[in-house]
C-alpha cells in the first residue's frame, strides 16, 4: 500500500485577475477631456451632460470641467419609477 496520496491535478485553484472596476474620480473633482470617470459592467451609472459611454460601458469626460454625481427618477421597462445615478461634467 502506498503511503502518499496521488499527486494528480486539481479542478480548483484557479482565479481570474481583478478588473479594477469602480469610480475613478469623485464629485467636485476637475477633469479634462478623455479622463475616465467610472469603469463598470453594465450601466450602474448613466452618462449626463459632458460625459460619454464607451463600448465597455466606461464613462469618460468629453469636456473640461467639474464632475457632478446626481440621481434622477425615470421609468424602467415596466413603467415603474427607478432612481438612476447620473454623472455629468459642468
Backbone as CSV, one residue per row, in Angstrom:
resi,resn,N_x,N_y,N_z,CA_x,CA_y,CA_z,C_x,C_y,C_z
1,UNK,0.835,-1.191,0.000,0.000,0.000,0.000,0.871,1.243,0.000
2,UNK,0.369,2.245,-0.719,1.145,3.483,-0.765,0.861,4.318,0.480
3,UNK,1.829,5.118,0.810,1.688,5.965,1.990,1.458,7.419,1.625
4,UNK,1.368,7.724,0.332,1.129,9.110,-0.095,-0.088,9.146,-0.989
5,UNK,-0.794,10.270,-0.917,-1.942,10.478,-1.762,-1.466,10.697,-3.200
6,UNK,-2.277,10.351,-4.173,-1.903,10.561,-5.572,-1.722,12.046,-5.844
7,UNK,-0.700,12.405,-6.569,-0.386,13.815,-6.837,-0.993,14.326,-8.123
8,UNK,-2.231,13.979,-8.361,-2.896,14.399,-9.594,-3.275,15.873,-9.567
9,UNK,-3.737,16.361,-10.693,-4.132,17.771,-10.787,-5.470,17.975,-10.088
10,UNK,-5.717,19.209,-9.739,-6.956,19.544,-9.035,-7.824,20.428,-9.914
11,UNK,-9.108,20.356,-9.729,-10.032,21.179,-10.501,-10.128,22.583,-9.906
12,UNK,-9.704,22.751,-8.686,-9.777,24.054,-8.024,-8.452,24.793,-8.169
13,UNK,-8.344,25.945,-7.546,-7.085,26.659,-7.504,-6.871,27.658,-8.619
14,UNK,-7.907,27.951,-9.426,-7.776,28.965,-10.476,-8.635,30.163,-10.107
15,UNK,-8.166,31.341,-10.458,-8.942,32.548,-10.226,-8.497,33.594,-11.233
16,UNK,-9.436,34.410,-11.699,-9.075,35.450,-12.658,-8.578,36.689,-11.930
17,UNK,-7.845,37.515,-12.632,-7.334,38.748,-12.045,-8.448,39.770,-11.903
18,UNK,-8.308,40.646,-10.909,-9.276,41.714,-10.715,-9.266,42.666,-11.903
19,UNK,-10.406,43.213,-12.256,-10.524,44.063,-13.443,-10.432,45.552,-13.132
20,UNK,-10.215,45.923,-11.894,-10.039,47.323,-11.465,-11.224,48.189,-11.862
21,UNK,-12.431,47.694,-11.583,-13.649,48.442,-11.885,-13.955,49.419,-10.755
22,UNK,-14.832,50.368,-11.023,-15.293,51.277,-9.984,-15.187,52.733,-10.389
23,UNK,-15.527,53.605,-9.431,-15.488,55.048,-9.641,-14.038,55.516,-9.522
24,UNK,-13.535,56.194,-10.544,-12.138,56.625,-10.574,-11.961,58.083,-10.151
25,UNK,-13.013,58.888,-10.281,-12.951,60.296,-9.887,-14.189,60.624,-9.061
26,UNK,-14.040,61.517,-8.092,-15.142,61.797,-7.171,-15.844,63.115,-7.499
27,UNK,-16.952,63.348,-6.839,-17.778,64.545,-7.002,-16.951,65.797,-6.688
28,UNK,-16.995,66.767,-7.579,-16.281,68.014,-7.352,-14.867,68.056,-7.907
29,UNK,-14.367,66.944,-8.414,-13.011,66.909,-8.965,-12.982,67.533,-10.352
30,UNK,-11.866,68.167,-10.687,-11.666,68.746,-12.017,-11.289,67.632,-12.989
31,UNK,-11.751,67.758,-14.226,-11.473,66.741,-15.229,-11.103,67.384,-16.554
32,UNK,-10.414,66.641,-17.383,-10.048,67.064,-18.733,-10.677,66.088,-19.725
33,UNK,-10.806,66.476,-20.985,-11.406,65.563,-21.981,-10.654,64.240,-22.083
34,UNK,-11.393,63.145,-22.096,-10.809,61.810,-22.226,-10.515,61.120,-20.914
35,UNK,-10.612,61.836,-19.792,-10.320,61.214,-18.495,-11.456,60.274,-18.091
36,UNK,-11.084,59.103,-17.599,-12.064,58.086,-17.198,-12.651,58.453,-15.842
37,UNK,-13.985,58.394,-15.753,-14.682,58.719,-14.510,-15.119,57.440,-13.806
38,UNK,-15.745,56.503,-14.546,-16.237,55.244,-13.959,-15.935,54.100,-14.913
39,UNK,-15.390,53.003,-14.392,-15.274,51.751,-15.144,-16.302,50.799,-14.555
40,UNK,-17.129,50.205,-15.401,-18.243,49.403,-14.901,-18.624,48.310,-15.879
41,UNK,-19.396,47.357,-15.392,-20.010,46.320,-16.226,-21.499,46.614,-16.240
42,UNK,-22.029,46.984,-17.385,-23.422,47.415,-17.443,-23.511,48.873,-17.036
43,UNK,-24.723,49.427,-17.025,-24.884,50.842,-16.703,-25.363,51.030,-15.272
44,UNK,-24.461,50.905,-14.308,-24.773,51.272,-12.927,-24.870,52.782,-12.828
45,UNK,-23.980,53.477,-13.570,-24.008,54.926,-13.685,-24.328,55.272,-15.133
46,UNK,-25.144,56.309,-15.335,-25.544,56.720,-16.675,-24.858,58.030,-17.043
47,UNK,-24.506,58.234,-18.326,-23.851,59.474,-18.727,-24.833,60.641,-18.771
48,UNK,-24.366,61.796,-18.312,-25.148,63.031,-18.372,-24.485,64.005,-19.326
49,UNK,-24.605,65.302,-19.023,-24.027,66.354,-19.856,-22.503,66.307,-19.754
50,UNK,-21.825,66.307,-20.889,-20.367,66.327,-20.908,-19.710,64.984,-20.654
51,UNK,-20.488,63.901,-20.672,-19.963,62.556,-20.417,-20.459,61.622,-21.507
52,UNK,-19.596,60.729,-21.966,-19.972,59.716,-22.960,-19.717,58.329,-22.395
53,UNK,-20.375,57.335,-23.004,-20.231,55.943,-22.591,-19.467,55.176,-23.663
54,UNK,-18.406,54.464,-23.271,-17.624,53.662,-24.203,-18.280,52.322,-24.477
55,UNK,-17.669,51.534,-25.356,-18.240,50.243,-25.749,-18.251,49.236,-24.603
56,UNK,-17.360,49.410,-23.615,-17.355,48.529,-22.441,-18.042,49.195,-21.244
57,UNK,-18.926,50.167,-21.506,-19.725,50.894,-20.520,-18.889,51.849,-19.651
58,UNK,-17.636,52.101,-20.031,-16.810,53.064,-19.306,-17.335,54.466,-19.562
59,UNK,-17.466,55.266,-18.499,-17.877,56.652,-18.641,-16.636,57.531,-18.635
60,UNK,-16.553,58.462,-19.602,-15.398,59.347,-19.702,-15.868,60.759,-20.047
61,UNK,-15.056,61.737,-19.660,-15.390,63.141,-19.891,-15.099,63.513,-21.348
62,UNK,-15.952,64.385,-21.920,-15.703,64.879,-23.270,-15.380,66.365,-23.259
63,UNK,-15.419,66.996,-22.071,-15.033,68.397,-21.972,-14.398,68.657,-20.617
64,UNK,-13.751,69.787,-20.505,-13.098,70.166,-19.257,-14.140,70.746,-18.310
65,UNK,-14.022,70.413,-17.029,-14.969,70.936,-16.055,-14.895,70.197,-14.738
66,UNK,-15.985,70.263,-13.979,-16.085,69.647,-12.667,-17.098,68.520,-12.722
67,UNK,-16.802,67.415,-12.042,-17.676,66.237,-12.054,-18.789,66.392,-11.029
68,UNK,-20.016,66.047,-11.450,-21.174,66.064,-10.565,-21.899,64.730,-10.655
69,UNK,-22.189,64.135,-9.499,-22.998,62.922,-9.424,-24.383,63.324,-8.941
70,UNK,-25.428,62.812,-9.573,-26.793,63.126,-9.154,-27.675,61.897,-9.379
71,UNK,-28.907,61.990,-8.869,-29.878,60.916,-9.071,-31.114,61.480,-9.748
72,UNK,-31.706,60.673,-10.615,-32.890,61.085,-11.353,-33.856,59.904,-11.400
73,UNK,-35.121,60.160,-11.133,-36.119,59.100,-11.231,-36.632,59.040,-12.660
74,UNK,-36.600,57.843,-13.234,-37.149,57.649,-14.565,-37.761,56.254,-14.643
75,UNK,-38.756,56.088,-15.517,-39.431,54.786,-15.591,-38.558,53.711,-16.234
76,UNK,-38.652,52.489,-15.699,-37.957,51.362,-16.322,-38.879,50.734,-17.365
77,UNK,-38.521,49.572,-17.882,-39.297,48.969,-18.968,-40.696,48.532,-18.555
78,UNK,-40.950,48.411,-17.238,-42.300,48.058,-16.778,-43.130,49.288,-16.457
79,UNK,-42.513,50.472,-16.484,-43.209,51.710,-16.155,-43.008,52.148,-14.718
80,UNK,-42.353,51.312,-13.908,-42.101,51.641,-12.508,-40.959,52.648,-12.404
81,UNK,-41.100,53.645,-11.521,-40.049,54.654,-11.357,-38.865,54.078,-10.606
82,UNK,-37.676,54.289,-11.154,-36.439,53.827,-10.529,-35.463,54.991,-10.471
83,UNK,-34.603,55.013,-9.449,-33.554,56.029,-9.347,-32.373,55.625,-10.219
84,UNK,-31.932,56.542,-11.069,-30.746,56.309,-11.890,-29.652,57.253,-11.417
85,UNK,-28.437,56.755,-11.336,-27.289,57.582,-10.971,-26.722,58.198,-12.239
86,UNK,-26.659,59.524,-12.271,-26.207,60.262,-13.439,-24.870,60.928,-13.129
87,UNK,-23.922,60.852,-14.068,-22.629,61.510,-13.941,-22.548,62.592,-15.009
88,UNK,-22.267,63.844,-14.591,-22.175,64.967,-15.511,-20.890,65.733,-15.295
89,UNK,-20.475,66.470,-16.326,-19.336,67.386,-16.226,-19.850,68.766,-16.612
90,UNK,-19.714,69.714,-15.679,-20.190,71.090,-15.928,-19.046,72.065,-15.829
